[in-house]
Amino acid sequence: MDKKLENAHNLYLRGIRDGEITEVLTQYMGETYTQHSTGVSDGKEGFAQFFTDFFKRNPKRDIQVVRSFSDGNYVFMQVYQNLNDGAAKWVTADIFRADESERIVEHWDVIEAYKDGGKHDQVFGSEDFEDLDKTEENKKRVRLFLVEVLQNHATEKFSEYVADDIISHQHEITDGSSAYQEYLQENNVEYDFIFKVIGHGNYVVAYSQALINSRAYAVFDIFRLQAGKIVERYAVTEPIPAKTELTNSGKF
């Protein structure tokens, strides 16, 4: 595990799980901390203030990093949170940016309520990273899929990028490429801004803004690829707040 990935893990586990805020601020964050998480004010002070109150509201915190990787100076993490013995359960997808010393200086996230049931779990599943020599190739494939198909509506190219038997961990979508296409069409899904695409071998993560039934959402797509096609997908979505409700510079 490289240092920036270790720092991101510690921010979550030592900080948010264990409550060691001072340790996070002094050992894992850089001199500054730019925040894009809904409801959390910018800066290291904003982080400390938010989570001090969070600990009071949630004295019991089971937090698990399900999958994570680094790509350049970015770190991706997908996390499961069980608070107060199941009173609230959440899935988060996070991207952290590290500085030259590999300390964390910027954070983006999307958080969604964890849903029990479904054929495939919303967050738990395959975790093995393979094809490490194909990271850039797979990132390119995903970006082309997002731009050509989900942004520019070249639906005739869908099968070029998505396997017929794709596994879906989004409970609104059953397995198979037909079900994925039907969901996109029935909910008028349009990706109007692809912010970041990062990857590690056969896993590629995209953070985007999408319109779903004309409402703007921040969306993390977590794709697993095989032989150049998307064979498995996780998703985390969150409505984008109105500008008047922001406590920082916004989701992107």
N, C-alpha and C positions, 0 to 999 in steps of 0.2 A: 504494500500500500504506500503510494507516494505521500509526501508531507501535506500537500493541499487536500488530498482525499482524507487523510487522517484528521486534519484540522476541521473539515466539514463534519466528519463523524463525531468528533468531540464536541463541536458546537451543539449538535442535536442531543447526543447521549449524556455528556457531562453537563451541558447547559440546560436544555429544555427538559430532559428526563430527570437528571439528578439535582437540578437547581443551583449549579455552581456558576452563577452569573459572572462574578469577578474573575474566575478562572478563564471563562470564555473571552471576556473583554481584554484581558491582559496577555493571554497565551495563544489564542486561535484567530482573533481578529487583527486586522491591520490598524494603522493609525486612524483611518476613517471607515465608515460603514454605510453604504448607500442601500436603502431599503425599498423594496417594491411589494411587500406583503400587505394585503388588505388589513387595515386597522392598526398597523404598527408604524409609529412615527419614525422618521429618518434618523440616522446616526446611532452611535453606540448607546447614547442616553435613551433613545426611543426603544431600543431593544430591551434594555434593563427595566425600563418603566413598564412595558407591556408584560414581560414575563414575570416580574414581581407580582403583579396582579393575577396573572395566569396560574401561578403556583398556589395562591390563596384559594382560587376557585376550583383548582384541580389537584388536591393533595396526593391522589393516587394516579400515577402515570406509567403506563406500560407502552413504551415507544420502541419500535423495531425498525431498523433500516433493512428493507427487503432486498433492494438492489442498488448498486452505486458504481460509478466509474468516473474517471477524469479524462478530459480531452483538451489538450493545450492548457490554458490557465483557467478552464472551467471544470466544475464538478457537478455531476447529476446525482440526485438521491431520490428514491421512492420510499416513502415511510408510512408505516401503519401506526396509528395512535389509538389506544384504548384508555379512556380517562374515567376515573372513579368507578372502577369495576363494571365497565360497560355502559355507564350513564350516557356517554358520548363516544362514538367511534369515528375516526377520520382517516382519510388517505390523503397524503400530500405528495406533490411532485415539486422538486426544488432544483434550481440551478444556482450555484455559487461561483463568483469570480474571485480568483486569488491574485495577489500582487506578486512582485518579483521575489519576495521572501516566502511565498506560498501561504501567506495568511489571508483570511477571507475579508474582502472589502466590499462586496456587493452581493445582493440576494434577490432572486425572483422566486415566487412560488404560486401554486394553485392548490386549493384545498377543497375537498368534497367529502360529504358524509359517506361513511363506509356502509355498504348494503350487504346484509347477509343473504345467503341463498344464491341462486343462479347456477348454471352448469359449470362455470369456471369462476373461481374466486376473483374478486375485483382487483386484488393486488398481489396475492401469493400465487406462485406458479414457477415456471422455469427460470433459472438464474444463471445457468452456465454460459460463460462468454467463449465464443469460438470464432474462427476466421479472423483473427486479429490483424492479419495482413490485408484484409478487405474493408477496413474501417472507412477510408475515404471513398472507395467505390460505393459502399452501402449508403453513406451520407448523401452522395450525389443522386443515387436512385430515389431516396426518400424525398429530397428536395424537388426533384423533377416530378414526382407523384403529387406532391402538395401544390406545386405551381401549375402544372399542366392540367391535372384532373380536378383538384379541389378548389383551385383559385380560378383557372381559366375554363373550366367545365368541358374539358376534352374527355367526355365520359367513354368514348370509344377506345381510349387507351387504358381504361381501368385494369383490364386483364393483363396488360403488360407489366404491371407493378404488383398486383395483388393475387395471391394464390387462390385457387377455387375453394380450397378447404381451410381458409384462414380461421384461426382460433380467436374468438372475441371474449375479452374480459370485461367489456362494457355491457352491463346487464340489459340495456335497451336493445342490444343487437345480438342475435343468435349467431352461431358459427356459419361460415360460408360467405363467399364474395357477394352472392346475390342479396343476402340479408344486409350486408354492409352498404351496398348500393341503394337498397330500398330505404334504409334509415336516412341516408344523405338526401335522397330525393323527397321523402315524405316530410322531412323537417327543414327543407330549404337551406341546407348547410352550405355555407360559402366561406372559404378561408380568404380573408381580405388582407392579412398581414402575417408573413412568416418571419418571426423575430430571430430565432436561433435554432440551428440544427447541430447537434453534437452526437458523437457516437463512440462505440468501443466494440470493434469486431462485428458480430452479428446483431448488435443492439444499436438502434438509432433513436434518438429522442428529438422531437420537434416541439418548440414552444411557439404558439401562434395565437392570433386573434381570429375568431370565427363568428359569423352570424348564424345563429340557429333560430329559425322562425323569427327573423328580423331583430333578435336580441343579441347584443355583443357579449361574447364569452372569451375568457382566457382559457386556452386549451393546451394541455400536454398530451401528445401522442407518443407512446412508447412502443416502438415496433421491433419485432425480431424478424430478421431476414434469413433466407436460405436460398442459395443459387440465384441471387438477385431479385427475389420476390418476397413480399411481406407475407409471412406465414402466421404471425401472432401479433395481437394488438391489445395494449392496455390504454386507458384514457382517463384523464382527470380534468374536470371542467369546473369553472367558477364564473358566475356572472360578473361582468366588469362594473364596478361601482360608478355612480355619477361623479363628475369632477368635484361637485360640492361636498361629497362624502369622503374625499381622499385625505389621508393624513401624511402622505408622502408624494413622490412624483408620479405615481401610478403604476399599473401592472407591468408596463414595459419600459 
